[in-house]
Every structure is written in structure tokens, then in C-alpha cells.
Amino acid sequence: MATSRDDFVIAIRSAFIKKGNKQRFSLIGLIFFSLGLLILSKINLPVTNYLKIALNEIVYRSSFIVSIPEKKIQDLSNKIQDHYNVYNDYLLVKEKIKILQSKKYNTQFLEEENKRLKKTINEYIYNSEELIAKVLIDKNSPFLKSIIVNKGSKDNVKLGMAVLDQSYLVGKIVEVNYSTSRALLISDLNSKIPVGIEPGNIQSILTGTGRINGKIEYLETDISIEDKSIVYTSGSGGLFKPGIPIGTYHKETEESYEIVNFFSKLSQLTFVKLVSFEGDNK
């Protein structure tokens, strides 16, 4: 017991030695205040009881008053978070509406373009005369792409007639004999056809590459074309009637130019249609 008391005295003395005058006064006041509270808690008198009740009430009221700003701040923070969440939801809904509107407008545009294209195709289908011809010889070389068919002048075949695989353009008649004719395919290097690209009715020239596809030339650089857009005859120059489907446009390729993948496999032709349109001078 004596050791503990000596240790306490030594600790107090060390505290006094290390502290300044103001700090020593504060420390002394704190010690006496603590001793006073300890003594009051042991004394069971009416006055001390009232004092303890008053102190408890002060502590309770103080803690309640301090908690009010904290609660208000928490409520305000929750409201701000709610408004932020609502605003984010609004932005998401607004973006979805823009996407839906864009899809709606694109759909309407494509529907109108398809109607116009179908009308053009129907015009050449119902205002034309056609012959069914069998492919006899397929003259394939690195540069010349042509076929020989079993129809000639005796069957009223004429130069410049369009050669179709079902409803797709594959070439034109460039040589007519009595019982046979030769057709130059659209893949030939000498083939150049004015075309339109849908949507947008963008005008260009389709040139043969000597391979399984064609390439687009004389296209304005500032024009944006969607991938897999439809390529068809434009009718410019009077070479073919407008609206005959040819293939699909592709920009992102390994080639250095935009290509057209043909609807028909030109190496697999067995029967073709030779079409002469009303009013053609070819």
C-alpha cells in the first residue's frame, strides 16, 4: 500500500516538474474537481442528491443538444443522396429515350427507302421481257470473267441485255451469235456500272476486280455509308434500268478500298435470265 502511495506521489511530482505554470494550475484544478466528485458520490445528503440529479440533467440535456445537429446533418445528407440518385435515374431514362427515338427514326427512314427501292424493282420486273438461258461455258481467267449461254439472235437476244441470277444483276450481253451469246460478268476488270447505295441513294461506280467481289469508286470522301448497305443499279448513263440489286457495301476490309460482296456466286451460275427492258436502245 505504501509503495502504491509513493508511486502516486512520484507521478504527481513528475507531472508538476514537466508542466508549465498554466498547465500545473489546470492539472491541480482537475485533480481537485475529480476528488470533489468522488467525495460527493459517497455522501448521501439531500443537497448532494440534488446536486447529482442536476449534474445528470445537465449531462443529458447537453448530449441531446449536441445530437440535434448531427441528426440534422445526417437527414440532409440522406436527402442529398436521394436527389442525386433521382437525377442519375433521370439521366439514364433520358438517354434510353434518345436511343429509342434514334431507332424509331432510323426504322422509319429505312422503311421509306425500302418502299422506294421495291417500287423501282417492281417497275423493271413488270416492264421487261426476259429469256431463260443455260450457262454452257464459264470462261474464267485472271482478267476475263465471262460466260457463254445457249441463247442467241434466233431467240431475239440483243447486245446490252441485262443478265440476272434470279433478281440479282450478274452481267450484260456483250456478244451475240446465232444460237449462243457471251455475257461479261460484273466481276470483270472491264465492268463499270453506275450504282446507288441505300440508305441515302448515294451515287457511285461499281468496278470489277477480277475476283469474287467488286469495288466502289468515285465516292465522295465526306460521305458516311453504313456497313452492309444495299448496292443496286442507279440507271445513270442508260446502261441498266435503276433498282436492280447487286450486293452489299463493306468498308472495313483487308483491301485498301470499299468492296461490294455480290448477292450471287458468279462461279456457280447454271441458269440465268436475259432481260430486255421496254424502251431500251442497247
Secondary structure as GFF3:
##gff-version 3
##sequence-region A 1 282
A	DSSP	alpha_helix	2	18	.	.	.	ID=ss1
A	DSSP	alpha_helix	21	42	.	.	.	ID=ss2
A	DSSP	alpha_helix	46	126	.	.	.	ID=ss3
A	DSSP	beta_strand	128	140	.	.	.	ID=ss4
A	DSSP	beta_strand	145	149	.	.	.	ID=ss5
A	DSSP	three_ten_helix	153	155	.	.	.	ID=ss6
A	DSSP	beta_strand	162	165	.	.	.	ID=ss7
A	DSSP	beta_strand	168	176	.	.	.	ID=ss8
A	DSSP	beta_strand	181	185	.	.	.	ID=ss9
A	DSSP	beta_strand	192	198	.	.	.	ID=ss10
A	DSSP	beta_strand	202	208	.	.	.	ID=ss11
A	DSSP	beta_strand	213	217	.	.	.	ID=ss12
A	DSSP	beta_strand	230	233	.	.	.	ID=ss13
A	DSSP	three_ten_helix	236	238	.	.	.	ID=ss14
A	DSSP	beta_strand	245	250	.	.	.	ID=ss15
A	DSSP	beta_strand	259	262	.	.	.	ID=ss16
A	DSSP	three_ten_helix	266	268	.	.	.	ID=ss17
A	DSSP	beta_strand	271	277	.	.	.	ID=ss18
###
